[in-house]
Amino acid sequence: MKKRDLSKFLAVILRNHRKAAKITQEKLSEKADVDVTMIGLIERGIRNPSVNLADSLAHALGVPLFQMIKEADDLRRKQHSKGK
């Protein structure tokens, strides 16, 4: 992962929240009104969600988008500090 690639870390946070909520990618796709394939692509870091899509996913998980972004940034900083 690139040090500055926040979307890769956001993918990890999205997956963590989805699993913590004990919902499948299919259920999340229904709640967020997005194709299930897109959820998988985002969680694997292959696709980057738009701000609107990220907000829909966060809302579907019951988590504020700003919280998910902060968690992703915290994870990125933690990984970056390990690399030093």
PDB file of N, CA, C and O in Angstrom:
ATOM      1  N   MET A   1       0.833  -1.191   0.000  1.00  0.00           N
ATOM      2  CA  MET A   1       0.000   0.000   0.000  1.00  0.00           C
ATOM      3  C   MET A   1       0.873   1.247   0.000  1.00  0.00           C
ATOM      4  O   MET A   1       1.886   1.313   0.697  1.00  0.00           O
ATOM      5  N   LYS A   2       0.475   2.212  -0.773  1.00  0.00           N
ATOM      6  CA  LYS A   2       1.167   3.484  -0.748  1.00  0.00           C
ATOM      7  C   LYS A   2       0.880   4.170   0.576  1.00  0.00           C
ATOM      8  O   LYS A   2      -0.201   4.027   1.148  1.00  0.00           O
ATOM      9  N   LYS A   3       1.860   4.911   1.049  1.00  0.00           N
ATOM     10  CA  LYS A   3       1.708   5.587   2.334  1.00  0.00           C
ATOM     11  C   LYS A   3       0.519   6.542   2.345  1.00  0.00           C
ATOM     12  O   LYS A   3      -0.136   6.706   3.374  1.00  0.00           O
ATOM     13  N   ARG A   4       0.244   7.158   1.228  1.00  0.00           N
ATOM     14  CA  ARG A   4      -0.779   8.198   1.183  1.00  0.00           C
ATOM     15  C   ARG A   4      -2.113   7.711   0.629  1.00  0.00           C
ATOM     16  O   ARG A   4      -3.031   8.514   0.460  1.00  0.00           O
ATOM     17  N   ASP A   5      -2.241   6.452   0.350  1.00  0.00           N
ATOM     18  CA  ASP A   5      -3.447   5.943  -0.296  1.00  0.00           C
ATOM     19  C   ASP A   5      -4.544   5.649   0.736  1.00  0.00           C
ATOM     20  O   ASP A   5      -4.717   4.510   1.170  1.00  0.00           O
ATOM     21  N   LEU A   6      -5.270   6.686   1.114  1.00  0.00           N
ATOM     22  CA  LEU A   6      -6.301   6.564   2.144  1.00  0.00           C
ATOM     23  C   LEU A   6      -7.394   5.585   1.746  1.00  0.00           C
ATOM     24  O   LEU A   6      -7.961   4.916   2.610  1.00  0.00           O
ATOM     25  N   SER A   7      -7.701   5.486   0.459  1.00  0.00           N
ATOM     26  CA  SER A   7      -8.789   4.610   0.035  1.00  0.00           C
ATOM     27  C   SER A   7      -8.516   3.142   0.376  1.00  0.00           C
ATOM     28  O   SER A   7      -9.452   2.393   0.658  1.00  0.00           O
ATOM     29  N   LYS A   8      -7.261   2.725   0.356  1.00  0.00           N
ATOM     30  CA  LYS A   8      -6.927   1.341   0.719  1.00  0.00           C
ATOM     31  C   LYS A   8      -7.248   1.086   2.192  1.00  0.00           C
ATOM     32  O   LYS A   8      -7.739   0.016   2.552  1.00  0.00           O
ATOM     33  N   PHE A   9      -6.972   2.062   3.024  1.00  0.00           N
ATOM     34  CA  PHE A   9      -7.257   1.920   4.445  1.00  0.00           C
ATOM     35  C   PHE A   9      -8.755   2.054   4.726  1.00  0.00           C
ATOM     36  O   PHE A   9      -9.281   1.413   5.636  1.00  0.00           O
ATOM     37  N   LEU A  10      -9.429   2.883   3.949  1.00  0.00           N
ATOM     38  CA  LEU A  10     -10.874   3.000   4.077  1.00  0.00           C
ATOM     39  C   LEU A  10     -11.545   1.672   3.733  1.00  0.00           C
ATOM     40  O   LEU A  10     -12.562   1.315   4.328  1.00  0.00           O
ATOM     41  N   ALA A  11     -10.979   0.946   2.778  1.00  0.00           N
ATOM     42  CA  ALA A  11     -11.503  -0.375   2.415  1.00  0.00           C
ATOM     43  C   ALA A  11     -11.441  -1.323   3.610  1.00  0.00           C
ATOM     44  O   ALA A  11     -12.386  -2.070   3.865  1.00  0.00           O
ATOM     45  N   VAL A  12     -10.333  -1.293   4.338  1.00  0.00           N
ATOM     46  CA  VAL A  12     -10.176  -2.140   5.525  1.00  0.00           C
ATOM     47  C   VAL A  12     -11.202  -1.758   6.591  1.00  0.00           C
ATOM     48  O   VAL A  12     -11.817  -2.624   7.212  1.00  0.00           O
ATOM     49  N   ILE A  13     -11.376  -0.466   6.792  1.00  0.00           N
ATOM     50  CA  ILE A  13     -12.327   0.019   7.802  1.00  0.00           C
ATOM     51  C   ILE A  13     -13.754  -0.355   7.407  1.00  0.00           C
ATOM     52  O   ILE A  13     -14.539  -0.775   8.257  1.00  0.00           O
ATOM     53  N   LEU A  14     -14.092  -0.210   6.147  1.00  0.00           N
ATOM     54  CA  LEU A  14     -15.421  -0.582   5.665  1.00  0.00           C
ATOM     55  C   LEU A  14     -15.689  -2.057   5.959  1.00  0.00           C
ATOM     56  O   LEU A  14     -16.736  -2.407   6.505  1.00  0.00           O
ATOM     57  N   ARG A  15     -14.746  -2.910   5.598  1.00  0.00           N
ATOM     58  CA  ARG A  15     -14.898  -4.351   5.837  1.00  0.00           C
ATOM     59  C   ARG A  15     -15.034  -4.638   7.335  1.00  0.00           C
ATOM     60  O   ARG A  15     -15.871  -5.440   7.746  1.00  0.00           O
ATOM     61  N   ASN A  16     -14.206  -3.977   8.142  1.00  0.00           N
ATOM     62  CA  ASN A  16     -14.278  -4.187   9.596  1.00  0.00           C
ATOM     63  C   ASN A  16     -15.650  -3.810  10.154  1.00  0.00           C
ATOM     64  O   ASN A  16     -16.213  -4.543  10.967  1.00  0.00           O
ATOM     65  N   HIS A  17     -16.183  -2.676   9.722  1.00  0.00           N
ATOM     66  CA  HIS A  17     -17.500  -2.244  10.204  1.00  0.00           C
ATOM     67  C   HIS A  17     -18.599  -3.176   9.707  1.00  0.00           C
ATOM     68  O   HIS A  17     -19.540  -3.480  10.440  1.00  0.00           O
ATOM     69  N   ARG A  18     -18.480  -3.623   8.470  1.00  0.00           N
ATOM     70  CA  ARG A  18     -19.492  -4.540   7.927  1.00  0.00           C
ATOM     71  C   ARG A  18     -19.497  -5.850   8.714  1.00  0.00           C
ATOM     72  O   ARG A  18     -20.555  -6.368   9.073  1.00  0.00           O
ATOM     73  N   LYS A  19     -18.317  -6.369   8.974  1.00  0.00           N
ATOM     74  CA  LYS A  19     -18.230  -7.624   9.718  1.00  0.00           C
ATOM     75  C   LYS A  19     -18.679  -7.447  11.161  1.00  0.00           C
ATOM     76  O   LYS A  19     -19.320  -8.335  11.722  1.00  0.00           O
ATOM     77  N   ALA A  20     -18.349  -6.310  11.767  1.00  0.00           N
ATOM     78  CA  ALA A  20     -18.785  -6.030  13.134  1.00  0.00           C
ATOM     79  C   ALA A  20     -20.303  -5.940  13.218  1.00  0.00           C
ATOM     80  O   ALA A  20     -20.904  -6.321  14.222  1.00  0.00           O
ATOM     81  N   ALA A  21     -20.916  -5.433  12.148  1.00  0.00           N
ATOM     82  CA  ALA A  21     -22.379  -5.343  12.084  1.00  0.00           C
ATOM     83  C   ALA A  21     -23.000  -6.692  11.732  1.00  0.00           C
ATOM     84  O   ALA A  21     -24.221  -6.848  11.766  1.00  0.00           O
ATOM     85  N   LYS A  22     -22.158  -7.660  11.396  1.00  0.00           N
ATOM     86  CA  LYS A  22     -22.600  -9.015  11.045  1.00  0.00           C
ATOM     87  C   LYS A  22     -23.574  -9.021   9.875  1.00  0.00           C
ATOM     88  O   LYS A  22     -24.606  -9.692   9.891  1.00  0.00           O
ATOM     89  N   ILE A  23     -23.199  -8.235   8.848  1.00  0.00           N
ATOM     90  CA  ILE A  23     -24.008  -8.253   7.635  1.00  0.00           C
ATOM     91  C   ILE A  23     -23.132  -8.644   6.448  1.00  0.00           C
ATOM     92  O   ILE A  23     -21.930  -8.380   6.429  1.00  0.00           O
ATOM     93  N   THR A  24     -23.744  -9.261   5.488  1.00  0.00           N
ATOM     94  CA  THR A  24     -23.045  -9.697   4.287  1.00  0.00           C
ATOM     95  C   THR A  24     -22.862  -8.520   3.331  1.00  0.00           C
ATOM     96  O   THR A  24     -23.481  -7.466   3.480  1.00  0.00           O
ATOM     97  N   GLN A  25     -22.000  -8.734   2.356  1.00  0.00           N
ATOM     98  CA  GLN A  25     -21.854  -7.734   1.306  1.00  0.00           C
ATOM     99  C   GLN A  25     -23.187  -7.543   0.589  1.00  0.00           C
ATOM    100  O   GLN A  25     -23.525  -6.429   0.190  1.00  0.00           O
ATOM    101  N   GLU A  26     -23.935  -8.615   0.427  1.00  0.00           N
ATOM    102  CA  GLU A  26     -25.228  -8.533  -0.251  1.00  0.00           C
ATOM    103  C   GLU A  26     -26.198  -7.633   0.519  1.00  0.00           C
ATOM    104  O   GLU A  26     -26.869  -6.782  -0.065  1.00  0.00           O
ATOM    105  N   LYS A  27     -26.260  -7.832   1.826  1.00  0.00           N
ATOM    106  CA  LYS A  27     -27.164  -7.026   2.648  1.00  0.00           C
ATOM    107  C   LYS A  27     -26.733  -5.560   2.640  1.00  0.00           C
ATOM    108  O   LYS A  27     -27.575  -4.665   2.556  1.00  0.00           O
ATOM    109  N   LEU A  28     -25.428  -5.314   2.727  1.00  0.00           N
ATOM    110  CA  LEU A  28     -24.936  -3.939   2.675  1.00  0.00           C
ATOM    111  C   LEU A  28     -25.271  -3.311   1.334  1.00  0.00           C
ATOM    112  O   LEU A  28     -25.644  -2.139   1.267  1.00  0.00           O
ATOM    113  N   SER A  29     -25.141  -4.080   0.276  1.00  0.00           N
ATOM    114  CA  SER A  29     -25.458  -3.528  -1.044  1.00  0.00           C
ATOM    115  C   SER A  29     -26.929  -3.140  -1.141  1.00  0.00           C
ATOM    116  O   SER A  29     -27.264  -2.123  -1.749  1.00  0.00           O
ATOM    117  N   GLU A  30     -27.808  -3.942  -0.545  1.00  0.00           N
ATOM    118  CA  GLU A  30     -29.232  -3.610  -0.532  1.00  0.00           C
ATOM    119  C   GLU A  30     -29.487  -2.333   0.266  1.00  0.00           C
ATOM    120  O   GLU A  30     -30.206  -1.442  -0.185  1.00  0.00           O
ATOM    121  N   LYS A  31     -28.892  -2.258   1.451  1.00  0.00           N
ATOM    122  CA  LYS A  31     -29.115  -1.102   2.326  1.00  0.00           C
ATOM    123  C   LYS A  31     -28.563   0.190   1.727  1.00  0.00           C
ATOM    124  O   LYS A  31     -29.140   1.262   1.908  1.00  0.00           O
ATOM    125  N   ALA A  32     -27.436   0.079   1.009  1.00  0.00           N
ATOM    126  CA  ALA A  32     -26.795   1.263   0.436  1.00  0.00           C
ATOM    127  C   ALA A  32     -27.234   1.531  -1.001  1.00  0.00           C
ATOM    128  O   ALA A  32     -26.846   2.537  -1.595  1.00  0.00           O
ATOM    129  N   ASP A  33     -28.049   0.622  -1.561  1.00  0.00           N
ATOM    130  CA  ASP A  33     -28.526   0.738  -2.937  1.00  0.00           C
ATOM    131  C   ASP A  33     -27.362   0.834  -3.932  1.00  0.00           C
ATOM    132  O   ASP A  33     -27.280   1.749  -4.751  1.00  0.00           O
ATOM    133  N   VAL A  34     -26.469  -0.154  -3.818  1.00  0.00           N
ATOM    134  CA  VAL A  34     -25.320  -0.238  -4.716  1.00  0.00           C
ATOM    135  C   VAL A  34     -25.131  -1.710  -5.098  1.00  0.00           C
ATOM    136  O   VAL A  34     -25.485  -2.606  -4.331  1.00  0.00           O
ATOM    137  N   ASP A  35     -24.583  -1.946  -6.261  1.00  0.00           N
ATOM    138  CA  ASP A  35     -24.371  -3.319  -6.713  1.00  0.00           C
ATOM    139  C   ASP A  35     -23.389  -4.047  -5.787  1.00  0.00           C
ATOM    140  O   ASP A  35     -22.387  -3.475  -5.358  1.00  0.00           O
ATOM    141  N   VAL A  36     -23.687  -5.292  -5.492  1.00  0.00           N
ATOM    142  CA  VAL A  36     -22.854  -6.082  -4.584  1.00  0.00           C
ATOM    143  C   VAL A  36     -21.427  -6.225  -5.112  1.00  0.00           C
ATOM    144  O   VAL A  36     -20.479  -6.298  -4.329  1.00  0.00           O
ATOM    145  N   THR A  37     -21.276  -6.264  -6.415  1.00  0.00           N
ATOM    146  CA  THR A  37     -19.934  -6.368  -6.996  1.00  0.00           C
ATOM    147  C   THR A  37     -19.075  -5.176  -6.596  1.00  0.00           C
ATOM    148  O   THR A  37     -17.881  -5.321  -6.335  1.00  0.00           O
ATOM    149  N   MET A  38     -19.686  -4.004  -6.549  1.00  0.00           N
ATOM    150  CA  MET A  38     -18.953  -2.796  -6.167  1.00  0.00           C
ATOM    151  C   MET A  38     -18.458  -2.894  -4.725  1.00  0.00           C
ATOM    152  O   MET A  38     -17.344  -2.467  -4.422  1.00  0.00           O
ATOM    153  N   ILE A  39     -19.272  -3.447  -3.845  1.00  0.00           N
ATOM    154  CA  ILE A  39     -18.852  -3.605  -2.445  1.00  0.00           C
ATOM    155  C   ILE A  39     -17.578  -4.446  -2.382  1.00  0.00           C
ATOM    156  O   ILE A  39     -16.619  -4.081  -1.702  1.00  0.00           O
ATOM    157  N   GLY A  40     -17.575  -5.561  -3.087  1.00  0.00           N
ATOM    158  CA  GLY A  40     -16.400  -6.434  -3.115  1.00  0.00           C
ATOM    159  C   GLY A  40     -15.181  -5.735  -3.685  1.00  0.00           C
ATOM    160  O   GLY A  40     -14.078  -5.878  -3.158  1.00  0.00           O
ATOM    161  N   LEU A  41     -15.368  -4.988  -4.745  1.00  0.00           N
ATOM    162  CA  LEU A  41     -14.250  -4.264  -5.357  1.00  0.00           C
ATOM    163  C   LEU A  41     -13.678  -3.212  -4.416  1.00  0.00           C
ATOM    164  O   LEU A  41     -12.463  -3.031  -4.339  1.00  0.00           O
ATOM    165  N   ILE A  42     -14.555  -2.526  -3.707  1.00  0.00           N
ATOM    166  CA  ILE A  42     -14.103  -1.512  -2.756  1.00  0.00           C
ATOM    167  C   ILE A  42     -13.370  -2.168  -1.599  1.00  0.00           C
ATOM    168  O   ILE A  42     -12.290  -1.718  -1.216  1.00  0.00           O
ATOM    169  N   GLU A  43     -13.940  -3.222  -1.039  1.00  0.00           N
ATOM    170  CA  GLU A  43     -13.322  -3.887   0.111  1.00  0.00           C
ATOM    171  C   GLU A  43     -11.969  -4.497  -0.238  1.00  0.00           C
ATOM    172  O   GLU A  43     -11.108  -4.621   0.632  1.00  0.00           O
ATOM    173  N   ARG A  44     -11.771  -4.874  -1.484  1.00  0.00           N
ATOM    174  CA  ARG A  44     -10.482  -5.423  -1.899  1.00  0.00           C
ATOM    175  C   ARG A  44      -9.516  -4.328  -2.338  1.00  0.00           C
ATOM    176  O   ARG A  44      -8.374  -4.618  -2.698  1.00  0.00           O
ATOM    177  N   GLY A  45      -9.962  -3.078  -2.311  1.00  0.00           N
ATOM    178  CA  GLY A  45      -9.089  -1.963  -2.675  1.00  0.00           C
ATOM    179  C   GLY A  45      -8.879  -1.818  -4.167  1.00  0.00           C
ATOM    180  O   GLY A  45      -7.941  -1.151  -4.602  1.00  0.00           O
ATOM    181  N   ILE A  46      -9.741  -2.435  -4.951  1.00  0.00           N
ATOM    182  CA  ILE A  46      -9.622  -2.365  -6.411  1.00  0.00           C
ATOM    183  C   ILE A  46     -10.285  -1.104  -6.940  1.00  0.00           C
ATOM    184  O   ILE A  46      -9.798  -0.492  -7.891  1.00  0.00           O
ATOM    185  N   ARG A  47     -11.398  -0.715  -6.323  1.00  0.00           N
ATOM    186  CA  ARG A  47     -12.123   0.507  -6.717  1.00  0.00           C
ATOM    187  C   ARG A  47     -12.169   1.470  -5.550  1.00  0.00           C
ATOM    188  O   ARG A  47     -12.232   1.061  -4.391  1.00  0.00           O
ATOM    189  N   ASN A  48     -12.138   2.747  -5.865  1.00  0.00           N
ATOM    190  CA  ASN A  48     -12.251   3.789  -4.858  1.00  0.00           C
ATOM    191  C   ASN A  48     -13.676   4.330  -4.878  1.00  0.00           C
ATOM    192  O   ASN A  48     -14.177   4.699  -5.940  1.00  0.00           O
ATOM    193  N   PRO A  49     -14.334   4.383  -3.728  1.00  0.00           N
ATOM    194  CA  PRO A  49     -15.697   4.915  -3.726  1.00  0.00           C
ATOM    195  C   PRO A  49     -15.693   6.436  -3.850  1.00  0.00           C
ATOM    196  O   PRO A  49     -14.791   7.110  -3.351  1.00  0.00           O
ATOM    197  N   SER A  50     -16.699   6.958  -4.512  1.00  0.00           N
ATOM    198  CA  SER A  50     -16.887   8.407  -4.515  1.00  0.00           C
ATOM    199  C   SER A  50     -17.286   8.822  -3.099  1.00  0.00           C
ATOM    200  O   SER A  50     -17.612   7.974  -2.268  1.00  0.00           O
ATOM    201  N   VAL A  51     -17.261  10.089  -2.838  1.00  0.00           N
ATOM    202  CA  VAL A  51     -17.680  10.578  -1.521  1.00  0.00           C
ATOM    203  C   VAL A  51     -19.139  10.207  -1.273  1.00  0.00           C
ATOM    204  O   VAL A  51     -19.495   9.795  -0.169  1.00  0.00           O
ATOM    205  N   ASN A  52     -19.976  10.349  -2.285  1.00  0.00           N
ATOM    206  CA  ASN A  52     -21.395  10.022  -2.121  1.00  0.00           C
ATOM    207  C   ASN A  52     -21.598   8.534  -1.842  1.00  0.00           C
ATOM    208  O   ASN A  52     -22.417   8.166  -1.000  1.00  0.00           O
ATOM    209  N   LEU A  53     -20.858   7.685  -2.541  1.00  0.00           N
ATOM    210  CA  LEU A  53     -20.975   6.250  -2.314  1.00  0.00           C
ATOM    211  C   LEU A  53     -20.451   5.888  -0.922  1.00  0.00           C
ATOM    212  O   LEU A  53     -21.073   5.098  -0.212  1.00  0.00           O
ATOM    213  N   ALA A  54     -19.322   6.456  -0.535  1.00  0.00           N
ATOM    214  CA  ALA A  54     -18.778   6.193   0.801  1.00  0.00           C
ATOM    215  C   ALA A  54     -19.771   6.626   1.873  1.00  0.00           C
ATOM    216  O   ALA A  54     -19.925   5.950   2.890  1.00  0.00           O
ATOM    217  N   ASP A  55     -20.443   7.752   1.648  1.00  0.00           N
ATOM    218  CA  ASP A  55     -21.442   8.231   2.594  1.00  0.00           C
ATOM    219  C   ASP A  55     -22.629   7.274   2.655  1.00  0.00           C
ATOM    220  O   ASP A  55     -23.153   7.014   3.738  1.00  0.00           O
ATOM    221  N   SER A  56     -23.057   6.750   1.519  1.00  0.00           N
ATOM    222  CA  SER A  56     -24.163   5.790   1.499  1.00  0.00           C
ATOM    223  C   SER A  56     -23.798   4.514   2.251  1.00  0.00           C
ATOM    224  O   SER A  56     -24.616   3.972   2.994  1.00  0.00           O
ATOM    225  N   LEU A  57     -22.576   4.038   2.059  1.00  0.00           N
ATOM    226  CA  LEU A  57     -22.122   2.836   2.744  1.00  0.00           C
ATOM    227  C   LEU A  57     -22.038   3.063   4.249  1.00  0.00           C
ATOM    228  O   LEU A  57     -22.469   2.222   5.037  1.00  0.00           O
ATOM    229  N   ALA A  58     -21.482   4.203   4.638  1.00  0.00           N
ATOM    230  CA  ALA A  58     -21.382   4.526   6.063  1.00  0.00           C
ATOM    231  C   ALA A  58     -22.768   4.622   6.691  1.00  0.00           C
ATOM    232  O   ALA A  58     -23.006   4.093   7.777  1.00  0.00           O
ATOM    233  N   HIS A  59     -23.679   5.303   5.997  1.00  0.00           N
ATOM    234  CA  HIS A  59     -25.053   5.443   6.500  1.00  0.00           C
ATOM    235  C   HIS A  59     -25.713   4.070   6.647  1.00  0.00           C
ATOM    236  O   HIS A  59     -26.400   3.809   7.635  1.00  0.00           O
ATOM    237  N   ALA A  60     -25.503   3.205   5.672  1.00  0.00           N
ATOM    238  CA  ALA A  60     -26.087   1.860   5.716  1.00  0.00           C
ATOM    239  C   ALA A  60     -25.533   1.053   6.890  1.00  0.00           C
ATOM    240  O   ALA A  60     -26.205   0.167   7.418  1.00  0.00           O
ATOM    241  N   LEU A  61     -24.310   1.367   7.288  1.00  0.00           N
ATOM    242  CA  LEU A  61     -23.688   0.682   8.432  1.00  0.00           C
ATOM    243  C   LEU A  61     -23.992   1.372   9.759  1.00  0.00           C
ATOM    244  O   LEU A  61     -23.674   0.848  10.827  1.00  0.00           O
ATOM    245  N   GLY A  62     -24.610   2.550   9.684  1.00  0.00           N
ATOM    246  CA  GLY A  62     -24.926   3.289  10.907  1.00  0.00           C
ATOM    247  C   GLY A  62     -23.705   3.949  11.532  1.00  0.00           C
ATOM    248  O   GLY A  62     -23.649   4.159  12.744  1.00  0.00           O
ATOM    249  N   VAL A  63     -22.733   4.272  10.694  1.00  0.00           N
ATOM    250  CA  VAL A  63     -21.487   4.892  11.156  1.00  0.00           C
ATOM    251  C   VAL A  63     -21.311   6.206  10.397  1.00  0.00           C
ATOM    252  O   VAL A  63     -21.453   6.237   9.175  1.00  0.00           O
ATOM    253  N   PRO A  64     -21.001   7.292  11.113  1.00  0.00           N
ATOM    254  CA  PRO A  64     -20.762   8.543  10.392  1.00  0.00           C
ATOM    255  C   PRO A  64     -19.546   8.414   9.462  1.00  0.00           C
ATOM    256  O   PRO A  64     -18.538   7.809   9.830  1.00  0.00           O
ATOM    257  N   LEU A  65     -19.649   8.979   8.272  1.00  0.00           N
ATOM    258  CA  LEU A  65     -18.550   8.907   7.322  1.00  0.00           C
ATOM    259  C   LEU A  65     -17.278   9.506   7.896  1.00  0.00           C
ATOM    260  O   LEU A  65     -16.192   8.967   7.680  1.00  0.00           O
ATOM    261  N   PHE A  66     -17.393  10.612   8.625  1.00  0.00           N
ATOM    262  CA  PHE A  66     -16.189  11.234   9.185  1.00  0.00           C
ATOM    263  C   PHE A  66     -15.474  10.279  10.131  1.00  0.00           C
ATOM    264  O   PHE A  66     -14.247  10.302  10.217  1.00  0.00           O
ATOM    265  N   GLN A  67     -16.217   9.448  10.837  1.00  0.00           N
ATOM    266  CA  GLN A  67     -15.605   8.483  11.748  1.00  0.00           C
ATOM    267  C   GLN A  67     -14.823   7.428  10.965  1.00  0.00           C
ATOM    268  O   GLN A  67     -13.708   7.066  11.341  1.00  0.00           O
ATOM    269  N   MET A  68     -15.410   6.946   9.885  1.00  0.00           N
ATOM    270  CA  MET A  68     -14.722   5.941   9.071  1.00  0.00           C
ATOM    271  C   MET A  68     -13.455   6.525   8.450  1.00  0.00           C
ATOM    272  O   MET A  68     -12.430   5.847   8.376  1.00  0.00           O
ATOM    273  N   ILE A  69     -13.521   7.771   8.006  1.00  0.00           N
ATOM    274  CA  ILE A  69     -12.342   8.416   7.426  1.00  0.00           C
ATOM    275  C   ILE A  69     -11.266   8.602   8.488  1.00  0.00           C
ATOM    276  O   ILE A  69     -10.086   8.377   8.220  1.00  0.00           O
ATOM    277  N   LYS A  70     -11.664   9.010   9.689  1.00  0.00           N
ATOM    278  CA  LYS A  70     -10.688   9.168  10.771  1.00  0.00           C
ATOM    279  C   LYS A  70     -10.040   7.833  11.113  1.00  0.00           C
ATOM    280  O   LYS A  70      -8.826   7.764  11.306  1.00  0.00           O
ATOM    281  N   GLU A  71     -10.832   6.779  11.189  1.00  0.00           N
ATOM    282  CA  GLU A  71     -10.286   5.454  11.484  1.00  0.00           C
ATOM    283  C   GLU A  71      -9.309   5.016  10.385  1.00  0.00           C
ATOM    284  O   GLU A  71      -8.266   4.430  10.675  1.00  0.00           O
ATOM    285  N   ALA A  72      -9.649   5.300   9.141  1.00  0.00           N
ATOM    286  CA  ALA A  72      -8.758   4.959   8.031  1.00  0.00           C
ATOM    287  C   ALA A  72      -7.456   5.746   8.126  1.00  0.00           C
ATOM    288  O   ALA A  72      -6.376   5.198   7.905  1.00  0.00           O
ATOM    289  N   ASP A  73      -7.560   7.023   8.451  1.00  0.00           N
ATOM    290  CA  ASP A  73      -6.359   7.850   8.590  1.00  0.00           C
ATOM    291  C   ASP A  73      -5.509   7.379   9.768  1.00  0.00           C
ATOM    292  O   ASP A  73      -4.282   7.339   9.672  1.00  0.00           O
ATOM    293  N   ASP A  74      -6.148   7.027  10.869  1.00  0.00           N
ATOM    294  CA  ASP A  74      -5.410   6.503  12.028  1.00  0.00           C
ATOM    295  C   ASP A  74      -4.668   5.221  11.662  1.00  0.00           C
ATOM    296  O   ASP A  74      -3.511   5.037  12.039  1.00  0.00           O
ATOM    297  N   LEU A  75      -5.335   4.343  10.932  1.00  0.00           N
ATOM    298  CA  LEU A  75      -4.710   3.093  10.510  1.00  0.00           C
ATOM    299  C   LEU A  75      -3.537   3.372   9.570  1.00  0.00           C
ATOM    300  O   LEU A  75      -2.483   2.744   9.678  1.00  0.00           O
ATOM    301  N   ARG A  76      -3.725   4.301   8.667  1.00  0.00           N
ATOM    302  CA  ARG A  76      -2.653   4.679   7.736  1.00  0.00           C
ATOM    303  C   ARG A  76      -1.451   5.210   8.496  1.00  0.00           C
ATOM    304  O   ARG A  76      -0.314   4.839   8.204  1.00  0.00           O
ATOM    305  N   ARG A  77      -1.697   6.079   9.474  1.00  0.00           N
ATOM    306  CA  ARG A  77      -0.599   6.643  10.279  1.00  0.00           C
ATOM    307  C   ARG A  77       0.122   5.544  11.053  1.00  0.00           C
ATOM    308  O   ARG A  77       1.349   5.553  11.157  1.00  0.00           O
ATOM    309  N   LYS A  78      -0.645   4.597  11.594  1.00  0.00           N
ATOM    310  CA  LYS A  78      -0.065   3.490  12.345  1.00  0.00           C
ATOM    311  C   LYS A  78       0.826   2.650  11.434  1.00  0.00           C
ATOM    312  O   LYS A  78       1.941   2.291  11.811  1.00  0.00           O
ATOM    313  N   GLN A  79       0.330   2.337  10.230  1.00  0.00           N
ATOM    314  CA  GLN A  79       1.116   1.545   9.285  1.00  0.00           C
ATOM    315  C   GLN A  79       2.352   2.306   8.826  1.00  0.00           C
ATOM    316  O   GLN A  79       3.422   1.722   8.656  1.00  0.00           O
ATOM    317  N   HIS A  80       2.200   3.615   8.625  1.00  0.00           N
ATOM    318  CA  HIS A  80       3.311   4.442   8.182  1.00  0.00           C
ATOM    319  C   HIS A  80       4.400   4.495   9.256  1.00  0.00           C
ATOM    320  O   HIS A  80       5.589   4.438   8.940  1.00  0.00           O
ATOM    321  N   SER A  81       3.995   4.603  10.518  1.00  0.00           N
ATOM    322  CA  SER A  81       4.983   4.683  11.595  1.00  0.00           C
ATOM    323  C   SER A  81       5.710   3.342  11.778  1.00  0.00           C
ATOM    324  O   SER A  81       6.856   3.323  12.226  1.00  0.00           O
ATOM    325  N   LYS A  82       5.061   2.228  11.440  1.00  0.00           N
ATOM    326  CA  LYS A  82       5.715   0.920  11.489  1.00  0.00           C
ATOM    327  C   LYS A  82       6.835   0.828  10.454  1.00  0.00           C
ATOM    328  O   LYS A  82       7.859   0.181  10.672  1.00  0.00           O
ATOM    329  N   GLY A  83       6.612   1.488   9.333  1.00  0.00           N
ATOM    330  CA  GLY A  83       7.575   1.425   8.240  1.00  0.00           C
ATOM    331  C   GLY A  83       8.814   2.248   8.444  1.00  0.00           C
ATOM    332  O   GLY A  83       9.780   2.105   7.694  1.00  0.00           O
ATOM    333  N   LYS A  84       8.815   3.111   9.443  1.00  0.00           N
ATOM    334  CA  LYS A  84       9.986   3.979   9.685  1.00  0.00           C
ATOM    335  C   LYS A  84      11.073   3.246  10.404  1.00  0.00           C
ATOM    336  O   LYS A  84      12.124   3.821  10.687  1.00  0.00           O
TER     337      LYS A  84
END
